[in-house]
């Protein structure tokens, strides 16, 4: 775990330096992935902007985000914690659409994209780069993220870490225990659904399926993965013949 922490934090610093940017920008949801990434960002010593962005948020999730932001600000002098309520923006956005275009799933993805727009606004105004919080299972396994939402980042320091490794990292760097023990959720719904209830498999089961095609969970893993491959592949380009 210590090696992973050092590698991930060093990678964030190196990529920020290579991009000749002055700050790091990351959204904190109250979940373990964003808690680990934001802490790694803080450990680089670089100016770090951490954003709490509630949109019709369940109070337990928002409270964890606020607690983590407060902890970061107290532990690291280079961290600024910003609270950016997006409820009114989201509500106003919803009024533009007729019932035909008001599907629950589309609106869940809209929440993610509004947050990403906010992160890039801060990034663009502070010579920063937006730091992703996706792990290996989400980003390269089942594609469990929003295209151009939480997938619209500049660097991804934990995208080569399984969820199990993220939990280990969280323990090592002192993330709040309540965040570590909380059921993983994407925070895009107004109810209490979590990642496992949406996917039908736990992260441990998904990791097993990713590593072993003979796993009893592999067929379900493939069912989840296939519809999301478009997120993980380059955008199709029409190649025009030169002659």
C-alpha positions as CSV (number, residue, x, y, z in Angstrom):
1,X,0.0,0.0,0.0
2,X,2.8,2.4,0.9
3,X,4.4,1.8,-2.6
4,X,1.0,2.5,-4.2
5,X,0.5,5.7,-2.3
6,X,4.0,6.9,-3.3
7,X,3.5,5.9,-6.9
8,X,0.1,7.5,-7.3
9,X,1.0,10.8,-5.5
10,X,4.2,11.0,-7.6
11,X,2.3,10.4,-10.8
12,X,-0.1,13.2,-10.0
13,X,2.8,15.6,-9.3
14,X,4.6,14.5,-12.4
15,X,1.6,14.9,-14.7
16,X,0.7,18.2,-13.2
17,X,4.2,19.4,-13.8
18,X,4.4,18.1,-17.3
19,X,1.2,19.9,-18.1
20,X,2.7,23.1,-16.7
21,X,-0.4,23.7,-14.6
22,X,-0.5,25.3,-11.1
23,X,-3.2,23.5,-9.3
24,X,-5.2,20.2,-8.9
25,X,-9.0,20.2,-8.9
26,X,-11.0,17.2,-7.6
27,X,-14.6,16.5,-6.7
28,X,-15.3,14.9,-3.3
29,X,-18.5,13.0,-3.0
30,X,-18.2,11.4,0.5
31,X,-17.1,8.1,-1.2
32,X,-13.9,6.2,-0.8
33,X,-12.5,6.8,-4.3
34,X,-12.7,10.6,-4.2
35,X,-11.5,10.6,-0.6
36,X,-8.3,8.6,-1.5
37,X,-7.7,10.7,-4.7
38,X,-8.2,14.1,-2.9
39,X,-5.8,13.0,-0.1
40,X,-3.2,11.9,-2.6
41,X,-3.5,15.3,-4.3
42,X,-3.1,17.0,-1.0
43,X,0.0,15.0,-0.3
44,X,1.7,16.4,-3.4
45,X,2.0,19.7,-1.7
46,X,0.5,21.4,-4.8
47,X,-2.4,23.9,-4.5
48,X,-5.5,21.6,-4.4
49,X,-9.1,22.6,-4.9
50,X,-11.6,20.1,-3.4
51,X,-15.2,20.6,-4.4
52,X,-18.3,19.4,-2.6
53,X,-21.1,19.6,-5.2
54,X,-24.5,18.5,-3.8
55,X,-27.4,18.0,-6.2
56,X,-30.5,16.8,-4.5
57,X,-28.1,14.9,-2.3
58,X,-28.9,12.3,0.4
59,X,-27.8,13.9,3.6
60,X,-25.6,11.0,4.7
61,X,-23.5,11.3,1.5
62,X,-23.3,15.1,1.7
63,X,-22.2,15.0,5.4
64,X,-19.4,12.6,4.6
65,X,-18.2,14.9,1.8
66,X,-18.3,17.8,4.2
67,X,-16.4,15.9,6.9
68,X,-13.7,14.8,4.5
69,X,-13.3,18.3,3.1
70,X,-13.0,19.7,6.6
71,X,-10.4,17.0,7.5
72,X,-8.4,17.8,4.4
73,X,-8.4,21.5,5.1
74,X,-7.2,21.0,8.6
75,X,-4.5,18.5,7.7
76,X,-3.1,20.2,4.6
77,X,-2.4,23.9,4.2
78,X,-2.4,23.6,0.4
79,X,-6.0,22.5,0.3
80,X,-9.0,24.7,-0.3
81,X,-12.5,23.1,0.2
82,X,-15.2,24.7,-1.8
83,X,-18.9,24.0,-1.4
84,X,-20.7,24.5,-4.7
85,X,-24.5,23.7,-4.3
86,X,-25.9,22.8,-7.8
87,X,-29.5,22.0,-6.7
88,X,-31.0,25.2,-8.3
89,X,-28.9,24.8,-11.5
90,X,-30.2,21.3,-11.8
91,X,-33.8,22.1,-11.1
92,X,-33.7,25.0,-13.6
93,X,-32.2,22.6,-16.2
94,X,-35.0,20.1,-15.7
95,X,-37.7,22.6,-16.5
96,X,-36.5,23.0,-20.1
97,X,-37.6,19.5,-21.1
98,X,-40.9,18.0,-21.9
99,X,-41.9,14.7,-20.2
100,X,-40.6,12.8,-23.3
101,X,-37.1,13.8,-22.4
102,X,-37.3,13.5,-18.7
103,X,-36.0,10.0,-18.0
104,X,-34.5,9.2,-14.6
105,X,-31.3,7.7,-16.1
106,X,-30.6,10.6,-18.3
107,X,-31.1,13.0,-15.4
108,X,-28.7,11.0,-13.2
109,X,-26.0,11.4,-15.9
110,X,-26.8,15.1,-16.2
111,X,-25.9,15.5,-12.5
112,X,-22.5,14.0,-13.2
113,X,-22.0,16.2,-16.2
114,X,-23.0,19.4,-14.2
115,X,-20.4,18.5,-11.6
116,X,-17.8,18.0,-14.3
117,X,-18.6,21.4,-15.9
118,X,-18.1,22.9,-12.4
119,X,-14.7,21.2,-11.9
120,X,-13.5,22.4,-15.3
121,X,-14.7,25.9,-14.5
122,X,-12.5,26.0,-11.4
123,X,-9.7,24.3,-13.3
124,X,-9.8,26.7,-16.2
125,X,-9.8,29.6,-13.8
126,X,-6.9,28.4,-11.7
127,X,-4.5,27.0,-14.2
128,X,-5.4,23.6,-12.9
129,X,-6.0,20.0,-14.1
130,X,-9.1,18.0,-13.2
131,X,-8.1,14.8,-11.3
132,X,-10.3,11.7,-11.9
133,X,-11.5,9.5,-9.1
134,X,-12.4,6.3,-11.1
135,X,-10.8,3.0,-10.1
136,X,-9.8,0.1,-12.4
137,X,-13.1,-1.9,-12.0
138,X,-15.2,1.1,-12.9
139,X,-13.0,2.6,-15.7
140,X,-11.8,-0.5,-17.5
141,X,-13.9,-3.3,-16.2
142,X,-17.6,-2.5,-16.3
143,X,-17.6,1.1,-17.5
144,X,-19.5,2.2,-14.4
145,X,-19.3,6.0,-15.0
146,X,-20.9,8.8,-17.0
147,X,-19.4,9.5,-20.4
148,X,-18.3,13.2,-20.4
149,X,-19.3,13.3,-16.7
150,X,-17.0,11.8,-14.1
151,X,-15.1,10.3,-17.1
152,X,-14.2,13.8,-18.4
153,X,-10.9,14.2,-16.5
154,X,-7.3,15.1,-17.2
155,X,-5.5,12.5,-15.2
156,X,-6.6,9.3,-13.4
157,X,-4.3,8.4,-10.5
158,X,-6.1,5.3,-9.2
159,X,-7.5,3.9,-12.5
160,X,-5.0,1.1,-12.3
161,X,-6.1,0.2,-8.7
162,X,-8.8,-2.3,-8.0
163,X,-11.5,-1.4,-5.4
164,X,-9.8,-3.7,-2.9
165,X,-6.5,-1.8,-3.4
166,X,-8.4,1.5,-3.0
167,X,-9.8,0.3,0.4
168,X,-6.2,-0.6,1.4
169,X,-5.0,2.8,0.4
170,X,-7.7,4.5,2.3
171,X,-6.7,2.7,5.5
172,X,-3.0,3.5,5.0
173,X,-3.5,7.3,4.5
174,X,-6.0,7.7,7.3
175,X,-9.3,8.3,5.5
176,X,-12.3,8.7,7.8
177,X,-13.5,5.3,9.0
178,X,-17.1,6.1,8.1
179,X,-16.2,6.7,4.5
180,X,-14.2,3.4,4.4
181,X,-17.1,1.4,5.8
182,X,-19.9,3.1,3.7
183,X,-21.5,1.1,0.9
184,X,-20.0,2.4,-2.4
185,X,-22.5,4.6,-4.4
186,X,-22.3,6.9,-7.3
187,X,-24.4,9.5,-5.6
188,X,-26.5,10.3,-8.6
189,X,-29.9,9.1,-7.3
190,X,-32.4,10.5,-4.8
191,X,-32.8,7.2,-3.1
192,X,-30.4,5.0,-1.2
193,X,-29.3,2.7,-4.1
194,X,-25.7,1.7,-4.1
195,X,-23.2,0.3,-6.6
196,X,-23.9,-3.3,-5.8
197,X,-27.6,-2.9,-6.1
198,X,-27.2,-1.3,-9.5
199,X,-24.6,-3.7,-10.9
200,X,-25.8,-6.9,-9.3
201,X,-22.3,-7.9,-8.2
202,X,-20.1,-6.8,-5.4
203,X,-16.7,-5.2,-6.2
204,X,-15.0,-8.4,-4.9
205,X,-17.0,-10.5,-7.3
206,X,-16.3,-8.1,-10.2
207,X,-12.6,-8.3,-9.5
208,X,-12.7,-12.0,-9.4
209,X,-14.5,-12.0,-12.8
210,X,-11.9,-9.6,-14.3
211,X,-9.1,-11.9,-13.2
212,X,-10.7,-15.3,-14.0
213,X,-12.9,-16.1,-17.0
214,X,-14.0,-19.3,-15.3
215,X,-15.4,-17.4,-12.4
216,X,-19.1,-18.0,-11.7
217,X,-19.6,-14.2,-12.0
218,X,-18.0,-13.8,-15.4
219,X,-21.2,-14.1,-17.5
220,X,-22.8,-11.4,-15.4
221,X,-19.6,-9.3,-15.6
222,X,-19.7,-9.5,-19.4
223,X,-23.4,-8.5,-19.4
224,X,-22.6,-5.3,-17.6
225,X,-19.4,-4.6,-19.6
226,X,-20.6,-5.0,-23.2
227,X,-23.2,-2.2,-23.3
228,X,-20.5,0.1,-21.8
229,X,-17.6,-0.6,-24.1
230,X,-18.4,2.5,-26.1
231,X,-17.1,4.5,-23.1
232,X,-13.8,2.7,-23.0
233,X,-13.1,2.7,-26.7
234,X,-12.0,5.7,-28.9
235,X,-14.8,7.6,-30.5
236,X,-15.5,6.0,-34.0
237,X,-14.1,8.2,-36.8
238,X,-15.2,8.0,-40.4
239,X,-11.9,7.6,-42.3
240,X,-12.3,9.3,-45.7
241,X,-10.5,7.6,-48.6
242,X,-7.6,9.8,-49.9
243,X,-8.3,9.0,-53.5
